[in-house]
Amino acid sequence: MCNQCNIDQPIVKLFRPEALGSAPLSMMPPSSLHTENQLRPEPLTQVASGELDRLESLSLVLSAVGVAHWLDEQNGELLVAEHDAATAAFHLRQYSLENADWPPAPPPPRPIHPQTPPTIVLMALLALFFVHTGPWSTGNNWFAQGAVDGPAILQQGEWWRLATALTLHADLVHLAGNGLIGGLMIHLLGKTVGYGLAWLLLIVSGMAGNLLNVVVRHQPHLSVGLSTAVFAAIGLLVGLQLGHSRTRSQTRSLRELLLPLGAGAGLLAALGSEGVRTDLGAHFFGGIVGLCCGVLLEMTGAVARCRRPFIQALLFSLAVTILMWCWRLALR
């Protein structure tokens, strides 16, 4: 570019493909840009006009296909020699067609459920239950009768342990982690599908995750905690997003598929794999069950059909009934 330019004259840049090669616009050598009017052959033909950012993109297109051109920044024009006009117009038209729907429109935001989930109240009740049961100990009858116990479930048919274990916690740190981080995930799920459906899904998915964990282990196994249901909530959120993108469009990009799965896997690795006593299997299977349920719910439209307050209250009552019934069976 010349060192001195008259600001009253139009600023015109000449782009010679043989000088530019494949270098991006920001790396163009000074020798490839000229403002001297005598370098402009006559006549010139305008092939594009508009904003400078768009013209610079089109300029790169012409550089890539070997068409010399001039960018008039002051008048907002992209010019080529008359004998190159047809070639330039063809390549610019192809570029516009190929990028007509790019970038793709973002998916519409998922509607937020109008009812506020009673997450804080329920987490407080979980804490009060811990105060009543106390921490894990050998002689604690609550844990003896309510913890996940592989042989008791598979050999003696004490299936209710799959649910009662979700309400027990080994110590205060265990409770705090599930109450704070888990409470956030559960609250997000409640705002997405409604508090009643959310808690019913958490109980059912948590029970299924605990069952799969016991079956796969093939060895005596004891565990307690809400974390299976917490990771089921994460799986549900991921599954709902995957199902939402599927119902929105039959063709999904790899990005739409990998982003939710990557987020879920990242949360599992960050929150569910630390600690000597961490039950990674329960976390993993809880997430898998939640993922499958989320996709199924979204694709069948079940979430939309359960938005009415009466239905949410009914589903929440069913979730509470399941827990109370299970504890009744455990303590009989």
PAMI-360430 format. One record per residue (C-alpha): residue in three letters; x, y, z. Coordinates in steps of 0.1 Angstrom, whole numbers, plus 5000, padded with zeros to 4 digits. Layout:
N
ALAXYZ
...
//
This chain:
332
MET500050005000
CYS501350354992
ASN502750545021
GLN500850855013
CYS497150875001
ASN495051164995
ILE491951135017
ASP489851304991
GLN490551024965
PRO488750684966
ILE490850414983
VAL491050124959
LYS492849804967
LEU494149574939
PHE494249204948
ARG496448994925
PRO495948624931
GLU499448534921
ALA500748764948
LEU498248664975
GLY498448284971
SER496448124999
ALA497348385026
PRO494348515046
LEU493348875043
SER495048985075
MET498348835063
MET498448985028
PRO501949125019
PRO502049505013
SER503249444977
SER499949284968
LEU497849604977
HIS497949914956
THR496150244955
GLU497550384923
ASN494750454899
GLN497050384869
LEU496950014880
ARG493249994872
PRO492549874837
GLU489550024819
PRO486749944817
LEU485949794851
THR482749604860
GLN481149604894
VAL480449244906
ALA479349324942
SER478649614965
GLY477649665002
GLU479349655035
LEU483149625038
ASP483049305058
ARG481049125032
LEU483149265003
GLU486349145020
SER484848795022
LEU483848804985
SER487348934978
LEU488848614993
VAL486548404972
LEU487848574940
SER491448544952
ALA490948174958
VAL489848114922
GLY492448334907
VAL490448634896
ALA492248974899
HIS489849234914
TRP489749584930
LEU488149664963
ASP486850024964
GLU486450085002
GLN485050434999
ASN482250354975
GLY481749994988
GLU482349824954
LEU484049514943
LEU485349554907
VAL486949324881
ALA488249364846
GLU485449344820
HIS486849014806
ASP486748854841
ALA483148974849
ALA481348654839
THR483848424858
ALA483748644889
ALA479948654889
PHE479748274885
HIS482048204915
LEU480348464937
ARG476948324929
GLN478147974938
TYR479648104970
SER476248264979
LEU474347944971
GLU476647734992
ASN476347965022
ALA472648055019
ASP471647875051
TRP474847925070
PRO475247965099
PRO472247755108
ALA469547925129
PRO469847835166
PRO467147605180
PRO464247785195
PRO464547825233
ARG462747555253
PRO459747695272
ILE460347735309
HIS457647575332
PRO455747855349
GLN455547685383
THR458547725406
PRO459847385417
PRO459947345456
THR463547235454
ILE464747425485
VAL461947285506
LEU462646935494
MET466346965500
ALA465647095535
LEU463446795541
LEU466246565529
ALA468646735554
LEU466046695582
PHE465846325574
PHE469546295577
VAL469446455611
HIS466846195620
THR468645895606
GLY472246005614
PRO475345905594
TRP476245565582
SER477245325610
THR477244945615
GLY474344945639
ASN472145205622
ASN468845035614
TRP467945285588
PHE470945195567
ALA470644825575
GLN467044825561
GLY467245095535
ALA470645095518
VAL471244935484
ASP472344575491
GLY473044365461
PRO472344015476
ALA469244145495
ILE467844285463
LEU468644015438
GLN468343705461
GLN465743815487
GLY463644035465
GLU463944355486
TRP463444585456
TRP462344875478
ARG465944935487
LEU466445085452
ALA464245375463
THR464945405500
ALA468745435495
LEU468145755475
THR467045935507
LEU470045815529
HIS473445985531
ALA476645855546
ASP477846175562
LEU477346555562
VAL479746605533
HIS477846355512
LEU474546525520
ALA475946875512
GLY477246775478
ASN473946615468
GLY471946895483
LEU473847185467
ILE475047065433
GLY472346805430
GLY469747055440
LEU470747285412
MET470447005386
ILE467146895400
HIS465847255400
LEU466847295363
LEU465046975355
GLY461947095374
LYS461947425354
THR462147225322
VAL459546955327
GLY457647065358
TYR458346975394
GLY455946675395
LEU457146505364
ALA460746585374
TRP460546415408
LEU458746105395
LEU461446075368
LEU464146115394
ILE462745835416
VAL462045595387
SER465445665370
GLY467345655403
MET465845315411
ALA466645185376
GLY470145315378
ASN470645145412
LEU469244815398
LEU471544815368
ASN474544895390
VAL473744595413
VAL473144355384
VAL476344455365
ARG478644435396
HIS477944065403
GLN479344105438
PRO478144215473
HIS477544595471
LEU476244855495
SER475445215486
VAL473345505496
GLY472745865484
LEU470646085461
SER473546105436
THR472145825413
ALA469046045409
VAL471146355405
PHE473046205375
ALA469746075362
ALA468646445362
ILE471746535342
GLY471046255318
LEU467446365314
LEU468446715306
VAL470946585279
GLY468346345265
LEU465646615264
GLN468046835244
LEU468846555220
GLY465246475215
HIS464446845211
SER466946885182
ARG465546555167
THR461946675167
ARG462947015154
SER464746875124
GLN465246535108
THR468746625099
ARG471146705128
SER474646825126
LEU477346645144
ARG477746955166
GLU474146935178
LEU474746575188
LEU478146605204
LEU477546925225
PRO474846785249
LEU476646455251
GLY479946625258
ALA478446845285
GLY476846545302
ALA480146345300
GLY482046645314
LEU479646675344
LEU479946305351
ALA483746325350
ALA483946645371
LEU481246565397
GLY480846185397
SER484346035396
GLU486146175426
GLY486546025460
VAL487545675473
ARG483945585482
THR482345725451
ASP479945485434
LEU480845555398
GLY478645275385
ALA475545425401
HIS476345765387
PHE477045625352
PHE473945405351
GLY471745685365
GLY472945905337
ILE472345645311
VAL468845575322
GLY468045945324
LEU469446005289
CYS467245735274
CYS464145865293
GLY464846215282
VAL465046135245
LEU461945915248
LEU459946185266
GLU460746455242
MET460146255211
THR456746125223
GLY455646475234
ALA455046365270
VAL456546675285
ALA454146905267
ARG451146695278
CYS452146715314
ARG452347095317
ARG449047145335
PRO449347225373
PHE446846945382
ILE448946685364
GLN452146805380
ALA450646785414
LEU449346435407
LEU452746315395
PHE454546465425
SER452046295448
LEU452845965430
ALA456546015435
VAL456046085473
THR453745775475
ILE456445555460
LEU459045665485
MET456745635515
TRP455545295503
CYS459145175499
TRP460045285534
ARG457045125548
LEU458144795533
ALA461644845545
LEU460744905582
ARG457844655585
//
